[in-house]
Amino acid sequence: VAKDLALQLTALRDRGARVVSADRTQYFSLHANSGHLVTAERLDREQLCRVVERCVLHCEVIVEGEM
């Protein structure tokens, strides 16, 4: 995420970057030391997308301040 946004890790932390999802469960987070998007917990496809062939989890990266 840091590389995609062309931000240094310190800028990413200083600007309060975070990952949010539409539902209450947060499946992803930002790794503070690397700026990588990581899974916040183990993901079980069968549990998340029981009857759906294409399983997609939507999330947004929020960065405060101007880009």
Secondary structure by P-SEA (a helix, b strand, c coil): ccccccccaaaaaaaccccccccccccccccccccccccccccccccccccccbbbbbbbbbbcccc
